[in-house]
Amino acid sequence: MKKWIPLVVAAAVAVAGCQSQMSNTQKGAAIGAVAGALLGKGTGDHDKSRYVWGAAVGALAGSAIGAYMDRQEQQFREELQGSGVEVIRDGDTIRLQLPSNITFASDSAVIASNFNPVLNDVARVLNKYEKTTMVVEGHTDSTGSEEYNQRLSERRALAVSNHLNSNGVDSRRITALGFGESQPVASNDTESGRQMNRRVELRIVPNRAQ
């Protein structure tokens, strides 16, 4: 599986970059389709189904989705209060925004040791709510070369993904992607803006019944 990660990242970034007029929901669906197709490449039918986007234990339908995500959001807020992690609700999606200044040392993809307990809390909640899948996104500011920032964002996303997996989160539920400097949330012209752009985000979505 590991040898296909660069392909997943490259293809997903191409989707996100080229389809600038797509909504976030449409981008997520497109990225998921790319990830599912590539992660299944070169495997048998059994392995292919294992890695298709959205594979998880159980699924949700109808009004159950909102209530399920409400409970998960509340638990994230309780567990992560005062941690520096921002919990953001966007429709049926929950976003966890992890600023790089508390998650990683400068210019490093090694998770800061004092942040490990926070990620352990994140994993604990994820393990209680198995009917969701997530994209772990790495983002950087525009300092340095575009190529370097892309690699750093990928490494940071993988570091967070691997930590969650080592704490029991099923790898079938996680897709790690790096976006480099391509998706800023603030201006890169100021230090405060650059700090906001240096982040890892977890986008957690319900596994919808077909």
C-alpha positions as CSV (number, residue, x, y, z in Angstrom):
1,M,0.0,0.0,0.0
2,K,2.8,2.5,0.9
3,K,4.2,2.6,-2.6
4,W,0.9,4.1,-3.9
5,I,0.7,6.9,-1.3
6,P,2.7,9.4,-3.6
7,L,0.3,8.6,-6.4
8,V,-2.7,9.3,-4.2
9,V,-1.2,12.5,-3.0
10,A,-0.3,13.7,-6.5
11,A,-3.6,12.8,-8.0
12,A,-5.6,14.3,-5.1
13,V,-3.6,17.5,-5.2
14,A,-4.3,17.7,-8.9
15,V,-8.0,17.4,-8.3
16,A,-8.0,20.0,-5.6
17,G,-5.8,22.4,-7.6
18,C,-7.4,22.1,-11.0
19,Q,-11.0,22.0,-9.9
20,S,-10.9,25.4,-8.2
21,Q,-14.5,26.1,-8.8
22,M,-15.7,22.9,-7.0
23,S,-17.3,23.2,-3.6
24,N,-15.5,21.6,-0.6
25,T,-18.0,18.8,-0.7
26,Q,-17.4,18.1,-4.4
27,K,-13.6,18.2,-3.8
28,G,-13.9,15.8,-1.0
29,A,-15.9,13.3,-3.1
30,A,-13.4,13.7,-6.0
31,I,-10.4,13.2,-3.8
32,G,-12.1,10.2,-2.2
33,A,-12.7,8.6,-5.6
34,V,-9.1,9.1,-6.6
35,A,-7.8,7.7,-3.3
36,G,-10.0,4.7,-3.5
37,A,-9.1,3.9,-7.1
38,L,-5.4,4.2,-6.6
39,L,-5.2,2.5,-3.3
40,G,-6.9,-0.5,-4.9
41,K,-4.5,-0.6,-7.8
42,G,-2.5,-3.8,-8.2
43,T,-4.4,-5.8,-5.5
44,G,-6.8,-8.6,-5.6
45,D,-10.5,-8.1,-5.2
46,H,-10.4,-8.7,-1.5
47,D,-7.6,-6.2,-0.8
48,K,-9.1,-3.7,-3.2
49,S,-12.4,-3.6,-1.3
50,R,-10.4,-3.2,1.9
51,Y,-8.9,0.1,0.8
52,V,-11.8,1.7,-1.1
53,W,-12.6,5.2,0.2
54,G,-15.3,5.0,2.9
55,A,-14.6,1.5,4.0
56,A,-15.5,1.3,7.7
57,V,-17.4,-0.7,10.3
58,G,-21.0,0.2,9.9
59,A,-22.8,3.0,8.1
60,L,-25.4,5.7,8.8
61,A,-28.5,6.9,7.0
62,G,-31.0,9.7,7.2
63,S,-31.6,11.6,10.4
64,A,-29.2,9.3,12.3
65,I,-26.2,11.0,10.7
66,G,-26.8,14.4,12.3
67,A,-27.3,13.0,15.7
68,Y,-24.3,10.8,15.5
69,M,-22.0,13.6,14.4
70,D,-23.5,15.9,17.1
71,R,-22.4,13.4,19.8
72,Q,-19.0,13.0,18.3
73,E,-18.5,16.7,18.0
74,Q,-19.5,17.3,21.6
75,Q,-17.0,14.6,22.8
76,F,-14.2,16.1,20.8
77,R,-14.9,19.5,22.4
78,E,-14.8,18.0,25.8
79,E,-11.7,16.0,25.3
80,L,-9.8,18.7,23.4
81,Q,-10.7,21.7,25.5
82,G,-7.6,23.8,26.2
83,S,-5.4,21.7,23.9
84,G,-5.0,24.3,21.2
85,V,-6.9,22.1,18.7
86,E,-9.9,23.9,17.1
87,V,-13.1,21.8,16.6
88,I,-15.1,23.2,13.6
89,R,-18.5,21.9,12.5
90,D,-19.3,22.2,8.8
91,G,-22.6,20.5,8.0
92,D,-22.1,16.8,8.6
93,T,-18.4,17.2,8.6
94,I,-16.2,17.7,11.7
95,R,-12.9,19.5,11.2
96,L,-10.1,19.3,13.7
97,Q,-7.5,22.0,13.1
98,L,-4.0,21.2,14.6
99,P,-1.7,24.2,14.4
100,S,1.8,23.2,13.5
101,N,3.4,25.3,16.3
102,I,1.9,23.0,18.9
103,T,2.0,19.8,16.8
104,F,5.5,19.8,15.3
105,A,8.9,21.3,15.9
106,S,9.8,23.9,13.4
107,D,10.5,22.5,9.9
108,S,10.0,18.9,11.2
109,A,7.5,16.1,10.7
110,V,8.2,14.6,14.1
111,I,5.2,15.0,16.4
112,A,6.1,17.0,19.5
113,S,6.2,14.7,22.5
114,N,4.0,16.9,24.6
115,F,1.3,16.7,21.8
116,N,1.1,12.9,21.8
117,P,-1.5,12.8,24.7
118,V,-3.7,15.2,22.6
119,L,-3.6,12.9,19.6
120,N,-4.3,10.0,21.9
121,D,-7.5,11.8,23.0
122,V,-8.4,12.3,19.3
123,A,-7.9,8.6,18.7
124,R,-10.0,7.6,21.7
125,V,-12.9,9.6,20.4
126,L,-12.5,8.2,16.8
127,N,-12.5,4.7,18.1
128,K,-15.8,5.3,19.9
129,Y,-17.4,6.5,16.6
130,E,-16.4,4.0,14.0
131,K,-19.0,4.9,11.5
132,T,-16.9,7.7,10.1
133,T,-13.9,8.1,7.8
134,M,-11.4,10.9,7.7
135,V,-8.9,12.7,5.5
136,V,-5.8,13.9,7.3
137,E,-4.6,17.0,5.4
138,G,-1.1,18.6,5.7
139,H,-0.8,22.3,4.9
140,T,2.1,24.8,5.0
141,D,2.8,28.5,4.5
142,S,4.5,29.7,1.3
143,T,8.0,30.1,2.9
144,G,10.5,28.0,1.0
145,S,10.0,26.2,-2.3
146,E,6.7,24.8,-3.4
147,E,8.3,21.3,-3.8
148,Y,9.7,21.3,-0.3
149,N,6.4,22.5,1.2
150,Q,4.6,19.8,-0.6
151,R,6.9,17.1,0.8
152,L,6.7,18.5,4.3
153,S,2.9,18.6,4.2
154,E,2.8,15.0,3.1
155,R,5.2,13.9,5.8
156,R,3.2,15.7,8.5
157,A,-0.1,14.2,7.4
158,L,1.4,10.7,7.4
159,A,2.9,11.3,10.9
160,V,-0.5,12.1,12.3
161,S,-2.2,9.3,10.4
162,N,0.4,6.8,11.6
163,H,0.0,8.0,15.2
164,L,-3.8,7.5,15.1
165,N,-3.4,4.1,13.5
166,S,-0.9,3.1,16.2
167,N,-3.6,4.0,18.8
168,G,-6.2,1.7,17.3
169,V,-7.9,3.8,14.5
170,D,-8.5,1.4,11.6
171,S,-6.3,2.3,8.7
172,R,-9.2,1.7,6.3
173,R,-10.8,4.8,7.8
174,I,-7.8,7.1,7.1
175,T,-6.6,8.8,4.0
176,A,-3.4,11.0,4.3
177,L,-2.9,13.9,1.8
178,G,-0.5,16.7,1.5
179,F,-1.6,20.1,0.0
180,G,1.6,22.0,0.6
181,E,1.0,25.8,0.3
182,S,-1.9,25.5,-2.1
183,Q,-4.8,26.0,0.4
184,P,-4.0,28.9,2.7
185,V,-6.6,30.1,5.2
186,A,-4.9,33.4,5.8
187,S,-2.5,35.8,4.1
188,N,1.1,34.6,3.8
189,D,2.2,38.2,4.0
190,T,2.1,38.3,7.8
191,E,3.6,36.1,10.4
192,S,0.3,35.5,12.1
193,G,-1.2,34.5,8.7
194,R,1.7,32.1,7.9
195,Q,1.3,30.5,11.3
196,M,-2.4,29.9,10.6
197,N,-1.5,28.3,7.3
198,R,1.0,25.9,8.9
199,R,-1.5,23.2,10.1
200,V,-2.8,19.7,9.9
201,E,-6.5,19.2,9.6
202,L,-8.6,16.1,10.1
203,R,-11.8,16.1,8.1
204,I,-14.2,13.6,9.6
205,V,-17.2,12.6,7.6
206,P,-20.0,10.0,8.3
207,N,-19.9,6.7,6.4
208,R,-23.2,7.0,4.6
209,A,-25.3,3.9,3.9
210,Q,-25.7,3.2,0.2
